[in-house]
Amino acid sequence: MCVSVTAQSNISGAWQLTEITMTGGGGMTMKVTQPSVYTFTKKYYSKLYVGSDKPRPVLDDYSKATQEQLFSIFVYGFDANAGTYEVMQES
């Protein structure tokens, strides 16, 4: 994860992703329409992110869903992780 901060910045708190900017030859900016939450404390972070441009399907009866249907709802396009981080000063 790349976050631009200064020595006086404080990233502690909860954040929601609203857009993604890609640079380079095929650079573009995309609005994020699905839920996400990034939580930062002094040394720890957690991330929950749905990386899709449309809502996940809702089924009438999940007990009758195929493996592929369940994966498309609960696995594909979903990203979660947590850990520690360190903000380093640029030299």
C-alpha positions as CSV (number, residue, x, y, z in Angstrom):
1,M,0.0,0.0,0.0
2,C,1.4,3.4,-0.9
3,V,0.3,6.3,1.2
4,S,1.9,9.8,1.0
5,V,2.4,11.4,4.4
6,T,4.6,14.0,5.9
7,A,6.4,14.0,9.3
8,Q,3.4,15.9,10.8
9,S,0.8,13.6,9.2
10,N,-1.3,11.2,11.3
11,I,-3.0,8.4,9.4
12,S,-4.6,6.9,12.5
13,G,-8.3,6.3,12.1
14,A,-10.7,4.6,9.7
15,W,-10.6,5.4,6.0
16,Q,-12.7,4.5,3.0
17,L,-11.3,4.1,-0.5
18,T,-13.1,6.5,-3.0
19,E,-10.8,6.3,-6.1
20,I,-7.8,4.5,-7.5
21,T,-5.3,6.3,-9.7
22,M,-2.9,4.2,-11.9
23,T,0.1,5.9,-13.5
24,G,2.2,5.0,-16.5
25,G,1.4,4.3,-20.1
26,G,-2.2,3.2,-19.5
27,G,-2.8,5.5,-16.5
28,M,-6.3,6.3,-15.3
29,T,-8.4,7.2,-12.3
30,M,-11.4,5.0,-11.3
31,K,-14.1,5.8,-8.8
32,V,-14.6,3.1,-6.3
33,T,-18.2,2.1,-5.9
34,Q,-17.9,-0.9,-3.5
35,P,-17.3,-0.9,0.2
36,S,-13.9,-0.7,1.8
37,V,-12.4,0.2,5.2
38,Y,-8.8,0.8,6.1
39,T,-8.1,1.1,9.8
40,F,-4.8,2.4,11.2
41,T,-3.6,2.7,14.7
42,K,-0.1,3.8,15.8
43,K,1.6,0.6,14.5
44,Y,-1.2,-1.7,13.2
45,Y,-3.5,-1.7,10.2
46,S,-6.4,-3.7,8.8
47,K,-7.9,-3.6,5.3
48,L,-11.3,-4.9,4.0
49,Y,-11.9,-4.2,0.3
50,V,-14.3,-5.3,-2.4
51,G,-12.4,-4.9,-5.7
52,S,-15.3,-5.0,-8.1
53,D,-17.1,-2.4,-10.1
54,K,-20.5,-3.8,-9.4
55,P,-22.3,-5.2,-6.3
56,R,-21.8,-8.8,-5.4
57,P,-24.8,-11.1,-6.3
58,V,-27.5,-11.8,-3.7
59,L,-29.0,-15.3,-3.8
60,D,-32.4,-16.4,-2.7
61,D,-31.1,-19.6,-1.1
62,Y,-27.4,-19.9,-0.3
63,S,-27.8,-23.5,0.7
64,K,-28.5,-24.4,-3.0
65,A,-25.6,-22.3,-4.4
66,T,-22.9,-23.9,-6.4
67,Q,-19.3,-23.6,-5.3
68,E,-18.6,-21.2,-8.2
69,Q,-21.6,-19.0,-7.1
70,L,-20.3,-18.9,-3.5
71,F,-16.8,-18.1,-4.6
72,S,-18.0,-15.3,-6.8
73,I,-19.8,-13.8,-3.8
74,F,-17.4,-14.4,-0.9
75,V,-14.0,-14.9,-2.4
76,Y,-13.4,-13.4,-5.8
77,G,-12.8,-9.7,-5.6
78,F,-12.6,-9.6,-1.8
79,D,-9.4,-8.7,-0.1
80,A,-8.7,-8.6,3.6
81,N,-5.4,-8.4,5.6
82,A,-3.9,-6.9,8.7
83,G,-0.5,-6.4,10.1
84,T,2.0,-3.8,11.3
85,Y,3.4,-0.8,9.4
86,E,6.1,1.8,9.7
87,V,6.1,5.3,8.3
88,M,9.6,6.1,7.0
89,Q,11.0,9.6,6.3
90,E,12.0,10.2,2.7
91,S,15.6,11.2,2.3
